[in-house]
């Protein structure tokens, strides 16, 4: 079976080791993908364990499991991902489609992650973040590699917009 996160890897080789607490995600992107898979299978305990304690509030694993199981998860599309220079903050922008109560919902979020005691945790997110202009620097932080433009940021349209 392919992984729920649409990595094109098998679930066993992709997110299952995270959801079974055999490994911890080494990047914000891996954590984002594993959290999507956790929602898909209703693993609220994993979702709660990977949520930053300062922002999870009074959420329970039962609530998170119920939400995940009450939806039909239709797809995850990663827009960009970045780890900040400090190595403890990261960003993943994504779009998720799911069906809930017969209605298809599109969730577009820019999620913020923080590394705490060596583990990446979901901190919070911005729903419907501002659109990135085609000629703006790519938010992933990629730099030009050709000699004439070396050291300047890639434009969004030449980088992550192509995905």
N, C-alpha and C positions, 0 to 999 in steps of 0.2 A: 504494500500500500504506500502511495506517495504521501509525503508529509503534508499536513494541513496548511503549513505556512507557504506552500507553493515554491519551495526551494528546488524542486525536481529531484530531491533525494528521497530515499525511503524514510518513513517516520522513524523506524528503528535506528537509522544512521543519522538522523537530523535532530528532531526535538524530543523524542522519547527519553534519551539519557538525561536531559534537563528536567523533564516533568517527573521522572522517576528518582530525582536527586542523586544520580550517579555522577553528574558533572555540573559545573556552573558555567553559564554563558560568558565568553571572554570578551565580548563587545556589546555595545548597546543594540546593534542590529541583531545579533544572535538572541539577545534577551527579548527584543521586540517580536521576533519570529516565534520564539518559544511561548510567549504570552498569548499570541494569536492562536497557536495550537492549543494552549491550555483553555482558552475560551471555547474553542471548537469541541473539545472533549469534556468540558465542564469540570476542569480541575481547579476549583476555587482555592484550594490549599496552596497550590503553586503560585497562583496569582497574588494571593495575600502575602506569601513569603517573599515575593520579588517586588513588593510595593514599599517604597520608602516609609519608615515609621512616622516621619513628620507630616506626611500628606495622606495616609490611608484612612485617617479618621476612624469612624466606628464601623467600617465595612467588615463583613464576616465572610468566611470562605463559603458558607452556605448560600449567601446572597449572590456571590460571584459565580458559583457553580450553577445556580438556578438561572441566572441571566444567560450564561453561556449555553446551557442546554435548551433554553426557550427560544433560541435563534437558530436559523439555518445559515451557516457561515459560507458566503459565496466567493470570497476572494480577498487577497491582500496584495496591494501594489505599493512597493517602496519607492518613494520619490527621491529622497537623498538621505545620507547618513554621515555623521561627522563626530569625531572625538576631538574635544578641545585640546589646546596645547598643554593645559595643566594635567591632562591624563585622567582626571576624575569626573569630568562632565562630558556628556554626549547628547546628541540630538538625532532623532530619526523622524522624518516626515513620511507619512504614509496615508493611503486611502484604503478603507475596508468597506466591503459591501456585505450586508447580511439581510435576511428576511426575518421579520418579527411581526407576529399577528397579521400575516398576509401582506405586509407592506415591505418593500425593499428600501433599505436605508443605506445611505452613503455617509460614512464617517471619515472626515478628512482632519487629521491631527498632526501637529508637530509636537512630538513627545520629548520630554527632557529626562535624562538619566544621570545618576550620580553613582560613583564607585565608593562604597562604604566597606571598610575592612576587607578590601580586595574583591568584593562582589558588586556587580552592576545591579542597581535597583531603579525601578520606574519611579520618578519623582512626581511629575504632573505633565500636563499638556495644554496646548493652545488649539482649540477647535477652530476649523476654517481659518488657518493662518493666511496672512496677506499673500496674494499671488506674486510669484517671482517674475520679473520682467525678463524677456528673452536676452536682452543685452546687459543685464546685471551680472555681477560676478556670481559664480555658482556657489550656493551655500555649503556645498560639501568641502570647499576649500581647495579644490584641485587647481594646480598651477600649469601654465603653458610649458611645453617642453621643447618647442622649436627654438633655434638659436636667436632669431630676431625678437621673439617675445618672451624668452626665458625669464622666469621670475614674476610674471604678471598672472593674475587670476584668469582662469578660463571663464568664458561667458556661459551662462546657464544653458543657452540654446546649443552650445557646442559640447556640453557635458551631460549632466543628469537629465536634461529634457529629452535626450535621445533614447533614454531607456524605455 
